[in-house]
Amino acid sequence: MHIPDGLLSTPVIVVTYAITVLAVAYSARKLKEMPEEKIPLLGLFAAGIFAAQMVNFPIIGGVSGHLLGATLAAVLLGPYAAVIVMTSVLLIQTLLFGDGGITAIGANILNTGLIGAFIGYWVYRGLKNINEGFAMGIAAWLSVVLGAALASIEIGLSHSLPFMKVLSLMVGYHALIGIGEAVLTVLIVYAIKARLPEIEGVPA
Amino acid sequence: MKAVIKGLLIITVVLAIVLPLASSNPDGLEATMEKVGLEEKPVYEAPLDYGETWGQSLAMGLLGIGLTFGVAYILSRALKGV
């Protein structure tokens, strides 16, 4: 779900960059509360999410998707660390590997990073008392679907095109991709918790 | 730090195993763009790609894993002020 160059209009580029810069700056300040010994974990999570995003899994109709990982990182390290992790991944992917456009970095960090880190985390925290695995799964799924809906809105505001068609295609595909996100998030979180039981970040 | 090195090794091994299973189908956004006739207009040429063969992809994966680890770690340390 990396938006390439040429899809976003100047006002959308400006607004998405502004939101992302503010959110990353705020998260960067909040990172000071992170215990020093947990800092290497941010590097580890960024590396893992970069690797995971190289591996697309197929859904129906000859379409594929991959893990975003923002909710996963937020569940284990807190939302602010997750923002720094996702920003690092997006910068390397865009500047060095050509995933998504440089004019769309703001939008891509917003759609695939900030949504999962903040909204995914809030949903997880809100539902955690019902069942932890269920809460993670729903949060992860929702982060993908909301990210896709937001990407559709950004593209829709930039172009005159059949907006409802873009929105329904994007949300439809990502409702399926989100199931992969949910399954992988739950499996990976429990696998990491089993090995690093002391892991926890900066709760919001 | 020991857990981190172990983690990086696990990431590399898992990537090596699942790379051949990766789908090269268009992703959700690319498929949507095709259906509504949207096209990208590149304004920037990235210096690297993900390679074609398993070996190339694994090599680029290792490079990317190292780079993202380095960037996230150095950035976090700088922000934390240590």
Interface residues (C-beta under 8 A of the other chain):
Chain A: M1 H2 I3 P4 D5 G6 L7 A28 L31 K32 M34 E36 I39 P40 L41 L42 G43 L44 F45 A46 A47 G48 I49 F50 A51 M54 V55 N56 F57 P58 I59 G61 G62 V63 S64 G65 H66 A81 I84 V85 S88 V89 L91 I92 Q93 T94 L95 L96 F97 G98 G101 I102 T103 A148 A151 S152 I155 H159 L161 P162 K165 V166 L169 M170 Y173 H174 I177 R195 L196
Chain B: M1 A3 V4 G7 L8 I11 T12 V14 L15 V18 L19 L21 A22 S23 S24 N25 P26 D27 G28 L29 A31 T32 M33 K35 V36 L38 E39 E40 K41 P42 V43 Y44 E45 A46 P47 L48 D49 Y50 S57 M60 G61 G64 I65 G66 L67 T68 F69 G70 V71 A72 Y73 L75 S76 R77 L79 K80 G81 V82
